[in-house]
Every structure is written in C-alpha cells, then in structure tokens.
Amino acid sequence: MTAATPKTIPDYLEQLRAALRGADPALVQDALYDAEEYLRSEMAANPGMAEADLIASVATSYGAPEEVADIYRDTEVQVTRALRTPPAPPRESAAGRFFGVATDTRAWAALFYMLLSLATGIVYFTAVVTGFSLSASLALMIIGVPVVILFIGLVRVLSLVEGRIVEVLLGERMPRRPLYQGRGQPWLERIGAMFTDPRTWSTMLYQLLMLPLGIVYFTVTVTGMVLSVGLVVGGIAALLGSFGLPVGTDWDGMSFGAPWQAGLVMMLGTLLFFAMLHLARLVGRGHGALAKNLLVKSAQH
C-alpha cells in the first residue's frame, strides 16, 4: 500500500526511515541527514511557500521517500562492491590459508588500527572525562548549558571521526554524515533529546573503553611484532654464526651453534608474525562490530 503524501519535513523523514527499514543503520543515518539538509535548504530558499506545497514539489525533484530509499540502497550496493577487497584465490591447504593472510589488506589495516588505537583512545578518554567533569561542575550555573551542549557536540564529532577511521581501516560501514538531529524541534526539546538518546551514552562508553582497549591492542601488537622480528633476526644471526662467520648470539647464556637450532628460532619467529596478522584480522572484525553497536544510531530509534 502506497504511503500518504507527506505534508511536513518530519513526515517525509519518517516515511524515508520506514522505507529504509532493514537497511544498514549507518546508511539510514546518512540518508536522513541528507534529506533533512536538502528539505530545510529548500524551505530557506522559498520562505513564502507552504511546507506541504514544498514537500509536494520536492517529491518531483529530490524524489518521494520510497524512491530516495531505493536510490540509496542501489548506490550502497555499488559502492560496497567497488570498495570490497578482491577475494583471495581459494587455498585448500591449511598452510595456504595460514600464510595467505599476508595478502589480506584488511589484516594489515587492522594491525595499523591496533597501533593507532592507543593515541585515539587517549584523545577520546581525555575529552569525555574532562568534558563530563566540567559539565557536571557547571550544571547549576547558566554557563553550564552551553558547556554541556559543546561537550555533547564534541563527543558526536569525535564519534564521526572514529567512524571514518573504523570504516577505512576495519571495513565496517559507518556513518558518513552527522547524526540526524530533528532540527525543526525547539532548542529545549533538542537538548533534552541529546540526554534521552541512548546513543549519546553508548558513544561516551565507547570512547571511555577505547583507552583500555587501545593499551591492550598497542601492547599486544608491539610485543608480538617485536618478538617475531627479533626471533627471525636472531635466528639469521645464529645461522651465520653456525657457519663460522663472526656473528654470535647468546641469549641469557643460551647459545645457538647448530644450524637446526637457528632454523627453529627463525621458524618460530615467522609463525608468530603470521599469527599476529591473523589476530589483527580477528580483532578488526570484533572491534568493527563493537563500534557499529555503540556508535551508530539504530534505524528503529
């Protein structure tokens, strides 16, 4: 059954949300923001035009909610196909699957994200703790209102920045537009909506979690990569020393004089290196899902 023609901007946005039911929440957020931005710019450009007439006019230029939803779905499919990492050739053997991770760009990107997460975690944690403390201390004063608004705005900006990092490095679809705000509402209602929106608090939770997660990610990555490279380099040095070259290794009194010992050390380092890539890919998928659940506004909200 065809939906009734929307008469107001909120009606149009609600029908667009309904038409996008089941789509990726990040896509829904982008579509709602774009539609509201266009509709309100048209309202500003035609101040003497009734809202119902403007919405009817927009339906022929911008598109009816159902048409816009179909366009966004089709575009999303095309963009996803274009950005998707080409599938690796099938590898039947376990060894092929294990060592083939070196050709997976997502594994390397996730490894970089694990290193970067310590810096971003410090920024997010500092912003939330400082902003929340300052807002709470000034809550009973007039100046506290703009401080709270600025704090919530900063949290959402950082959320958008983190979303772009997560999408680029971890491959998880995240919003490319700010959160749909319902800008037609009075200021007091919009401020109240900031505090009643569960995504405001889940975003703060995510940003607080990023510091301990960043410490863990960074520590595991640096320790694993340094240890793997150290084992390989030490194995090479031991191998050269076993052939009489002026290179010697002595790790806490353990000398590697036989070639097979050096080879074993090199093999352990190599296996650890590839294991770290597998771990990074696994962490990337898990963290991408965490970011999607805590940062993206639900399409049903």
Buried (B, 14 or more C-beta within 10 A) or exposed (E): EEEEBBBBBBBBBBBBBEBBEEBBBBBBBBBBBBBBBBBEEBBEEEEEEEBEEBBBEBBEEBBBBBEBBBEBBEEBEEEEEEEEEEEEEEEEEEEEEBBBBEEBEBBBBBBEBBBBBBEBBBBBBEBBBEBBEBBEEBEEEEEBBEBBBEBBEBBBEBBBEBBEBBBEBBBBBBBBBBBBBBEBEEEEEBBEEBEEBEBBEBBBEBBBBBBEBBBBBBEBBEEBBEBBEBBBBBBBBBBBBBEEEEEEBEEEEEEBEEEEBBBBBBEBBBBBBBBBBBBBBEBBBEBBEBBBEBBBBEBEE
